[in-house]
Amino acid sequence: MKKRNNADVFNDSHIKVPFVLPEITNEDKKAILSTLNQNLLTDGPKLREFENKFAKFTGAKYAIGVSNATAALQLSLKAIGIGKGDEVIVPDITFIASVNAILFTGATPIIADIDKEDYNISIDSIKKSLTNKTKAIMPVHFTGKSCKMHKIRNIAKKNNLRIIEDCAHAIGSRLGKKHVGTFGDTGCFSFYPTKNITTLEGGMVITNSRKISEEIKALRNHGITKSYKDRFTKGKPWEYDVIIPGYNYRLDEIRSALGISQLKRIAKNNLKRKKAALYYNSKLKNNESVIIPKILKDEDHACHLYVLRIKENGKFSRDYLFQKLLKNGIRSSVHYKPIHEFTAYKKNAKIIDKLDNSKLVYKEMISLPLYPQIKKKQQNLVLQNF
């Protein structure tokens, strides 16, 4: 038998339409290279610039760069005092990072159902999932569509709960004039390579609370009271205090420079995403076998993912379409396998509601290729499979 080369696993020579295509421009590369001339390569001036510009873009008072969005969620929960014995409500359809961040604090995730219309956390399910141990709600702005934050805030206010917004999909998403992430105590963003902005790895926390901001800044850097720069420019480098046991969750200068460069074209790229999503909708709206997402032209939706549902009708189903697309050189995926189906969370999470919607939607949902550079010619190749 011929020995298999591991590189074959990643051989995409037959792929005509990739699922995602990160956009790294010459300007991005120049920005990255410029940071290599600095003496300070982490937690430095580029990070401060990125934080300031991200805060301005989202309308938040403070932005804190961290190593990834999971860290952003974990630090946010720690900063508001979530710990052992507490419960945090989170949707069943989300990436596992949302739940892991809760478990890292010692708290228990309470898995709530989703809304069948927008796939975001269900307001009714939040209410059903409340207990005397509930301390926070973690709404996830799935696909870039904002959750019903006004209703969620009303529930939180009535029950004295905190809100940590998972905005990993939602850079550029607004509800009215407010950017998502500014409705709760914090908003947590991802810069993973598949996201609307990428710094390869990286994340950001936004907040309007100075206290939370200072707590997260300390937690991301081992709990040390001074930055590396301050330690070497303000007195003896070893003279600092540790005010709380912290983590090594800093964001370096290279990724910060890339983030600054990518942020310049986020509005333009999000518009391209929306146009591509609306094109899919226009071609599929009369197809009785699918349920298309609601993406309104006047709605500020980041369109991170294009998720539609396939009504199972004999041979035609979600899994059948996935295999057909792959056979024809088109990558697709499913976002996401429900949290309640994973072994780890069957033991460590709690379910109060029935999760009927998430169970139904998961069987039908599929994510089609969507990125700023996608061409109508490529989209038509996708659409030919319906």
C-alpha positions in Angstrom: 0.0 0.0 0.0 1.3 3.4 -0.9 2.2 5.5 2.1 -0.2 8.5 2.4 1.4 11.9 2.5 -0.2 14.1 5.2 -0.2 17.0 2.7 -2.8 15.2 0.7 -5.4 15.9 3.4 -5.1 19.6 2.5 -4.9 19.2 -1.3 -7.7 21.4 -2.6 -6.7 21.3 -6.3 -10.1 20.0 -7.2 -12.0 22.7 -5.3 -13.6 25.4 -7.5 -15.3 27.3 -4.7 -13.6 27.3 -1.3 -15.8 27.7 1.8 -13.8 30.7 3.1 -11.0 32.8 1.6 -9.1 35.0 4.0 -8.2 38.4 2.5 -4.6 39.4 3.1 -3.6 42.4 0.9 -0.2 44.0 0.2 -1.1 46.8 2.6 -1.7 44.2 5.3 1.7 42.6 4.6 3.4 46.0 4.7 1.7 46.7 8.1 2.9 43.4 9.5 6.5 43.9 8.2 6.7 47.5 9.7 6.2 46.1 13.2 9.3 43.9 12.9 11.4 47.1 13.1 10.1 47.8 16.6 12.0 46.7 19.8 8.7 46.0 21.5 6.9 43.2 19.8 4.0 42.5 22.2 1.6 44.7 24.3 3.0 47.8 22.6 2.0 50.9 20.7 0.3 49.1 17.8 -2.0 47.3 20.3 -2.9 50.6 21.9 -3.7 52.0 18.4 -5.8 49.0 17.5 -7.7 49.1 20.7 -8.4 52.8 20.3 -9.6 52.4 16.7 -11.7 49.4 17.5 -13.4 51.3 20.4 -14.1 54.2 18.1 -15.5 51.9 15.4 -17.9 50.1 17.8 -18.8 53.2 19.9 -17.5 51.7 23.1 -15.5 53.6 25.8 -12.9 50.8 26.1 -11.4 48.0 24.0 -8.9 45.4 25.2 -7.0 43.3 22.8 -6.5 39.6 23.8 -5.1 36.4 22.3 -8.5 35.1 21.0 -12.2 35.4 21.5 -12.3 32.4 23.9 -10.0 34.4 26.2 -12.2 37.5 25.7 -15.2 35.5 26.9 -13.4 33.9 29.8 -11.9 37.2 31.0 -15.2 39.0 30.7 -16.9 36.4 32.9 -14.1 36.5 35.4 -14.2 40.3 35.5 -17.9 40.4 36.4 -17.4 37.8 39.2 -18.8 34.6 37.6 -17.5 31.5 39.4 -18.3 28.2 40.9 -21.9 27.6 41.7 -23.1 30.2 39.2 -25.1 29.5 36.1 -24.8 31.3 32.7 -27.5 30.9 30.0 -26.0 30.2 26.5 -27.7 29.1 23.2 -27.5 25.5 22.0 -26.4 26.5 18.5 -23.0 28.2 19.0 -19.3 27.3 18.7 -18.0 25.3 21.7 -15.8 28.2 22.8 -18.9 30.0 24.2 -19.5 27.1 26.6 -15.9 26.3 27.3 -15.3 29.9 28.5 -18.2 29.4 31.1 -16.7 26.1 32.3 -13.3 27.7 32.7 -14.7 29.9 35.4 -16.2 27.0 37.3 -19.7 28.1 36.4 -22.4 25.9 34.8 -23.6 26.5 31.3 -27.4 26.4 31.0 -28.2 25.4 27.4 -31.1 27.4 25.9 -33.1 26.8 22.7 -32.8 29.1 19.6 -35.4 31.0 17.6 -36.4 29.2 14.4 -36.4 32.5 12.4 -33.0 33.9 13.0 -31.3 31.0 14.9 -30.3 33.3 17.8 -31.1 32.5 21.4 -34.8 32.2 22.1 -36.3 34.8 24.5 -38.9 32.3 25.7 -36.1 29.7 26.3 -34.1 32.2 28.3 -37.1 32.8 30.6 -37.6 29.0 31.0 -33.9 28.5 31.8 -33.8 31.0 34.7 -33.0 29.6 38.2 -32.0 31.1 41.5 -28.4 30.4 40.5 -28.5 32.2 37.2 -26.0 35.1 37.2 -25.6 36.0 33.5 -26.8 35.5 29.9 -24.4 35.0 27.0 -26.3 35.9 23.8 -24.5 34.9 20.6 -25.0 37.1 17.5 -25.1 34.1 15.2 -24.1 34.6 11.5 -23.8 38.3 12.2 -27.5 38.9 12.9 -28.0 40.8 16.1 -29.9 39.1 18.9 -33.1 40.7 20.4 -30.9 42.7 22.9 -33.7 45.0 24.1 -35.7 42.1 25.3 -32.6 40.4 26.7 -31.7 43.5 28.6 -35.2 43.7 30.1 -34.9 40.1 31.3 -31.4 40.8 32.8 -32.6 44.0 34.5 -35.7 42.3 36.0 -33.6 39.3 37.3 -30.4 41.2 38.3 -28.3 39.4 35.7 -25.2 40.4 33.8 -24.8 40.1 30.0 -21.7 39.0 28.1 -22.3 39.3 24.3 -20.5 36.8 22.0 -19.9 38.9 18.9 -17.5 36.6 17.2 -19.6 36.7 14.0 -20.7 40.3 14.3 -18.0 42.9 13.5 -20.0 45.7 12.0 -23.5 44.5 13.1 -25.7 47.1 14.7 -29.1 47.1 16.3 -30.5 50.6 15.5 -27.5 52.9 15.9 -25.8 50.8 18.5 -23.0 48.3 17.6 -23.6 44.9 19.1 -21.4 44.3 22.1 -22.4 47.7 23.7 -25.7 46.4 25.1 -24.2 44.2 27.8 -21.4 44.4 30.3 -18.9 43.4 27.6 -18.8 42.4 23.9 -16.3 39.7 22.7 -15.0 39.6 19.2 -13.0 37.1 17.2 -10.2 37.7 14.6 -9.8 34.1 13.6 -9.0 33.5 9.9 -12.6 32.8 8.9 -13.9 36.0 10.5 -14.8 39.3 8.8 -11.5 40.7 10.2 -8.6 38.5 10.8 -5.4 38.9 12.7 -4.7 35.1 12.2 -5.5 34.6 15.9 -6.8 37.3 18.2 -9.8 38.8 19.9 -11.1 42.0 21.5 -13.3 42.9 24.5 -15.3 46.1 24.4 -17.0 47.6 27.4 -18.3 50.9 28.8 -17.1 50.1 32.3 -13.7 51.4 33.4 -13.6 48.9 36.2 -14.2 45.9 33.9 -11.7 47.3 31.5 -8.9 47.6 34.1 -9.8 44.1 35.5 -9.4 42.5 32.0 -6.2 44.4 31.3 -4.7 43.0 34.5 -6.1 39.5 33.9 -4.7 39.2 30.3 -1.2 39.9 31.6 -0.7 37.6 34.6 -2.4 40.1 36.9 0.7 42.4 36.7 0.0 46.0 37.5 2.4 47.4 34.9 2.9 46.9 31.2 6.3 45.7 29.9 7.0 49.2 28.6 6.1 50.9 31.9 8.3 48.4 33.8 11.4 49.5 31.8 10.6 53.2 31.6 9.1 54.0 35.0 11.6 52.8 37.7 13.0 49.4 38.3 11.7 46.7 35.9 11.1 44.2 38.6 9.1 46.6 40.8 5.5 45.7 40.0 2.7 44.1 41.9 0.4 41.2 41.0 -3.2 42.1 42.1 -4.9 39.0 40.9 -3.8 35.6 39.5 -4.0 36.1 35.7 -3.3 34.6 32.3 -1.0 35.1 29.4 -3.7 36.3 27.0 -1.9 39.3 25.4 -2.2 40.4 21.8 1.1 41.0 20.0 2.2 43.9 17.8 2.2 42.0 14.5 -1.4 40.9 14.8 -2.4 44.3 16.1 -0.9 46.0 13.0 -2.8 43.5 10.8 -6.0 44.3 12.7 -5.5 48.0 12.1 -5.0 47.5 8.4 -8.1 45.1 8.1 -10.3 47.5 10.1 -9.9 50.1 7.4 -12.0 48.1 4.9 -14.4 46.3 7.2 -17.4 48.4 6.0 -16.6 47.8 2.3 -16.1 44.1 2.8 -19.2 43.7 4.9 -21.2 45.3 2.1 -19.7 42.8 -0.4 -20.7 40.0 1.9 -24.3 41.3 2.2 -24.6 41.7 -1.6 -23.4 38.1 -2.1 -25.9 36.9 0.6 -28.7 38.8 -1.1 -27.7 37.3 -4.4 -28.1 33.8 -3.0 -31.5 34.8 -1.6 -32.7 36.2 -4.9 -31.9 32.9 -6.7 -33.3 30.6 -4.0 -36.4 32.5 -2.8 -38.8 30.5 -5.0 -37.2 27.1 -4.2 -39.7 25.2 -2.1 -37.0 22.9 -0.8 -35.1 25.6 1.1 -35.7 28.2 3.8 -33.5 31.2 3.1 -32.2 33.6 5.8 -33.8 36.9 6.4 -31.3 39.5 5.4 -33.0 42.8 4.9 -31.4 45.5 2.7 -31.9 48.2 5.3 -30.6 46.0 8.2 -27.1 46.3 9.5 -26.1 42.6 9.3 -22.4 41.6 9.2 -23.3 38.5 7.0 -20.5 36.4 8.5 -22.2 33.2 7.4 -24.9 32.4 4.9 -26.9 29.7 6.6 -30.0 28.2 4.9 -32.2 25.3 5.8 -32.9 22.3 3.5 -36.3 20.7 3.9 -35.8 17.0 3.7 -37.8 15.8 0.8 -37.1 12.2 -0.3 -33.6 12.1 -1.7 -32.9 15.8 -1.3 -31.6 16.7 2.2 -28.9 18.7 3.9 -26.4 15.8 3.9 -27.2 15.0 0.3 -26.6 18.6 -0.8 -23.3 18.7 1.2 -22.0 15.6 -0.6 -23.2 16.9 -4.0 -21.5 20.2 -3.5 -18.2 18.5 -2.5 -18.4 16.2 -5.4 -18.6 19.2 -7.7 -15.7 21.0 -6.1 -17.6 23.2 -3.7 -16.9 23.4 0.1 -19.7 23.9 2.5 -20.2 23.3 6.2 -22.7 23.2 9.1 -22.7 25.8 11.9 -23.0 24.3 14.4 -23.4 20.8 15.9 -25.6 21.6 18.9 -23.8 21.9 22.3 -26.1 19.3 23.9 -24.8 16.6 21.5 -21.1 16.8 22.7 -20.0 14.3 25.3 -18.2 16.8 27.5 -21.2 19.0 27.9 -23.6 16.2 28.6 -21.8 15.9 31.9 -20.9 19.5 32.6 -23.8 21.6 31.2 -27.5 21.7 32.2 -30.6 21.7 30.1 -34.0 23.0 31.3 -35.8 23.7 28.1 -36.6 21.0 25.5 -34.4 22.5 22.7 -37.0 21.5 20.0 -35.9 24.3 17.6 -32.2 23.7 17.7 -32.8 19.9 17.2 -34.9 20.7 14.1 -32.7 23.4 12.6 -29.5 21.4 13.0 -30.9 18.6 10.8 -31.6 21.1 8.0 -29.0 23.8 8.2 -26.0 24.2 5.8 -23.5 27.1 5.4 -22.7 28.0 1.8 -19.4 29.7 0.7 -19.5 33.5 1.5 -16.6 35.9 1.6 -15.9 39.4 0.1 -14.0 38.1 -2.9 -16.6 35.6 -4.0 -17.7 36.1 -7.6 -21.2 35.6 -9.0 -19.7 33.0 -11.3 -18.7 31.0 -8.2 -22.0 31.5 -6.6 -23.7 30.3 -9.7 -21.6 27.1 -9.5 -23.0 26.7 -6.0 -26.6 27.4 -7.1 -26.5 24.8 -9.9 -26.6 22.1 -7.2 -30.1 23.1 -6.1 
